[in-house]
Amino acid sequence: MAGLMGVAEMEMEMEMEMDAGPSIPLPLASPVVRPIGVSPVSQPGRPDQWYRGNKWPPASRPAGADGLLGVPELTNEWKNGDSAARLSAKNVQWPLPLKRQWAAQFYSIAVLGEFVSVNVGKEREPKWDSIDLTTEFPEDVTAELQQLVRLIDYRANVLSEALAQRNGIDNYFRGILSFTQSSHPCTFGLMQIALHVGEFQVMHYKYKFDRPRASQLCPWLMPPIEVPGHASYPSGHATQAHLVALILGEVMPPPVVGPGRPLRLLAHRVARNREVLGLHYPSDSRAGAKLAKESYQLLLECPTVKVMLKTARREWGCDENDDPKRTAFNIERLG
């Protein structure tokens, strides 16, 4: 009798499993998700100090961003019938000296050797460790702490997005024009280089300035996630996000390139979300943007990056030799 009961129970469990579907996700499902919440703008809009919330795309945009939210500009940029063919990445190969056996995240670490050896200016000395960030480092952070306390009310709206961006900044940037490592290998590789150079740079300057985290000075902030185990200034997420935006702006088509466009607005948003969580002061974010801009101009001098830029532009159907004009527009201002 017990044996019959055991068989009946097994059959019931099998039926329940069949009804419920597979217990693991289908392999065809993408693991990448991009939550988008409501992120507060940088400046309060009314005397009561409330910050207007921004969805995505932003309800308003900086000067110079005309047409950002309007499809007509994108349509005009890509109205040619061969646009799909120009933006495809057929038969793209890694340029020398890149090798197929190298994953982008590992090769990007090797490029750090080139980055720290770049010589610029009259002195012809490496500049990576002598970028001046003192202009964004206020001695009194009282006003910034007060702002961060007011931002606590926005955490519920931005938490899912901010959590996804902790270790997934690149997933959000890939969503701007939907590319992958397979479809645009050189573009993907440049993004990984920017992420690793940004991480390297920010740790050097965090150690130099050694600013305490905001929550160490103001317990009311109590961040909803564990505070990273390093100093606060400058913001690592701000540095990496702005550096990725700048390097992608070197290769992607005009609709997303330059001040006030999606790449740069997304970088600002990533940085702002870290402030909402109480992990960074606004001055941390400003310093991260400045560090990214200075590091970016050094990054453009790296031999490997120069080679990759040409191939990455071809991946998007852009002129591989348009770098002087594009670079000037791309770094005109951080906006």
N, C-alpha and C positions, 0 to 999 in steps of 0.2 A: 504493500500500500504506500509505504514511504517512497519507494522507487517511482511509483506512478505519479505521486505528488511532485517529486523532483522534476520529472519530465514535463509535467504540466506547467510548472513554474518557469522552466527554461523556455518552453514554447511561448509563454506569455511575454517574457522578457525580450525574446527575439522579435515578436510582433510589435512591441512598444518601440524597440530600436528602429524597426523599419518605418514605423509611423513618424518617428521623430527625425528621421534622416541621419546622415553620417555624423559621427561624433567629433570629427575634425573638419576644418574648413576645406572646401574644394581647392585643389592646387591651382586652378585657373583664377581664383579670386586674388586681387591685388592686396597686399598687406598695408599699402600706403593710404592713410586717411589724412585729410586736411581740415580739421575743424576751424571754422571762422566765427568768432564771437563779435562783441561790440567793444571796441577799444577806444579809450578816451583820447581826445585831442590833446595837444601839448599845452595849450593856453586856455584858461577859463574864459567863457564867453559872457558871463554876467557878474555883477557885483557880489552875488552870493557865493561865488567861487565854485560853481558846478562846472564840470567839464562835459561838453557835448560828446556823445558817443558816436563813433565811426564804425559803420559796417564796411563790407568790402563788395564792390569798389567804394571808396570814400565818397561821402555826400558832397564834400568840397575838396578842392585841391589847390596846391600852391600856384603862384603866377608862373606862366609858361607851360601849364599843363592843359591848354585848350584842346578839346577833343578827346581827353582821356576816357571819359565815360560815354562818348558818342560813337556809335558804330560807323558813322560816315567817314571819319578819318581812317579807321582801320580798313574800311572798304576801299577808299581811295588808294591807300598804300599797297593793297594787295589785289586790286581789281583786275590785273592782267590774267588772262586765261591760263598762263603757264605757271601761276604762283605756286600751285601745289607741287609741280615738278621742281621748281627752284628751291622750295623749302624742304624737299625730301633729302634723305641722306643715303643715297644708294652708293654702294661700293666704296664707302669711306674707309680709309686705312689710317692707322696711326702713323704719323710722320716720324722719320728718324730724328733723334735717337730713341724714340719710344718703342717699346717692344710689346708684342701681344701677351707675353707671359706675365706682364706686370699689371696687377690690379691698380686702378687709379688712386685709391686711397694710400697705397704703399709708395707708388712712384712720386706722389705729391710730397711725401716726407723727404725723399731723396733730393728734390728740387730745393729744399731749404739750404743746402750747401751753396747753391748758386745765389740764392737770395741774400745771404749774409756776406757774400763776397762782392756784391755789386758796388762799383765805385762811381760816384756822381759828383758834380760840382767841380770847382776849381781845385779843391784840396785833393780830389780823387781818393777819398777815403770812404770805407763803408759807413753808411748812414743809418742802418737799421736800428741801432741802439742809441741814437742821439736825437730823436724826434722830440720836439718841445711840446709837452702836454700841460705845462704849468698854467697856461692861460685859462684852462677849463677847471682848475682845481681850487675851489673856494675854501677859505679857511673856516668860514661859518656856514654850516649846512642846516641851520634852523629852519629857514624858509623851505628848503627842499624836503626836510622831514615832515613839515606840516602838509606839504603837497602830497606826499606819499600816504599819509594818514587819510586824506580826503579821497585818495584813489582806491581805498579798501572796498568801497561800495561797488566798484566795477569788477571785482574779482570773479564773481559768479558768471558774468557774461564772457569773460576772457579766459577762464581757467583751462577749459579743454584745448583751446587753441594754443595757449602758452605751454601746456604740458607736451603737446605734440611737437612744439618747436624746441624743446630742451635739447634733443639730439637729432632733430629732423629739420633743421633750417633748409637743407638742400631740397627736401621734398616739396617745400612751399615754392621755392624758386623754380623747380622743375615744372610746377603747375602753371607758371605764367604762360609758357608756350608749349607745354606738354612734350618734354623730351626725356629720353632715358639714356643709360650708358650704351645701349645697343644702337639707338637711332642716331645719337650725336656724341660719339665717343670722345672727341677732342674737347667739345664744350663741357661734357661731364668731367673730364680730366682737369680742365682749367678751374672748374668750380671746386674740386677737391683740393687743388693746390691752394686756392684762395682760403679755404677753410683751415688748412694746416698752417699756412703762413700766418693767418690771423690768430690762431691759437698760440703759436710760438711767440708772436709779437706781444700779445696781450699779457701773457704770463711774465715776460720780461718787465713790462711796465707796471703790472700789478705788484710785483716784488719790489720795484723801485719806490712806488708811492705808498704802498702798504696801508691803504685806507680801510678802517673798520667798516663792516657791513652796516647798513642803515638799521637793521633790526637789533644790532648790538647796542646802538645808542638809543633806540626807541622801541622798547618791548611791545608796545601796542601794535606794532606792525605784524608780528608773528606770521611769517610767510607760510603759505599753505603747503609748501614742499620744503625738503631739506635744503638748507643754505649751502652752496658749494664751499669746499674747503680751501678757499684762497681769498685774497683780498678783493676789494670792491672796484677799485679805480685802475684802469678804465673798464667798461663793460665788454666782456668777451663776446656776448651775442651781438652787441652793436657793432663791434669791430668786424666780426666774421660776416654778418649780414651785409654791411656796407661794402666790404671788400668783394663779396660774391656779386653784389649788384653792379659794382664797377667793372669787374672782369667780364661778366656776362654782357654788359653794355658795350663791350669791345667787339662782340661777335653777332649779337642778335639783331633782327631787323629794326628799322627806325621807330615803329609804333611803341616800343617798350624802352627805348634808349633815351637817356638824358634826364635832367631835373624834372620833377613833377610827374614822372611816368611810373608805370607799375613796378619796375625793378626797385627804384629808389624809395617809393612809397612803402613797399613791402619791407625794406630794410628798416625804415623808421618804425614801422608797426612792430616788428620783431623786438626791437629795442624797447619800445614803449611798454610792451607786454611784461617785460622783466621788471619795469618800474611798478606796474600795477601789482605784481606779486610781492612787492616790498623787498626785492633782491638788489635793486640798484637805485642810486640817486639819478635824477635827470642829468647832472653834470657827468656822471659815468658814461651815459649814452652819448653826450656831446663829445667827450674825449675819445670814445670808441670810433665815432664817425671821423674825427680828425686823424686818428691813428690809421684808420683804413685808407683815407685819402693819401696820406704820406707814404704808407707802405705800398700802396697800389702803384705809385709812380716808380718805386724801386723795382717792384715785381715786373713791370713792363720791360726792364732792362735785362732780365734773366734770359740767357740764350734759349733754353728749352721753351720758355713761355713765348718768345718771339716766333719760334717755329710752329708751336701749337696754335697760335692766334690765326695764322694764315689758313691752316686747314679747318679750324673751327668756323671761320667766316664762310668758307665754301660749304660747310654743312648747312648753313642757313641761306645759301644763295646770294651771299653778299660779296662785294669786291674784296679779295684777300689783301689788297694793297691800300685800303682806304684808312689806315690807322692814324695818320696825322690829323685828319679832319675829324674822325670819329672820337679820338681821344680828347681833343680840345672840347668837343661838345659834351662828352661824357663826364668830365671833371669840372665843368664850368662852375658849378657850385653844388654843395651837398643838399641844399634846399630844405 
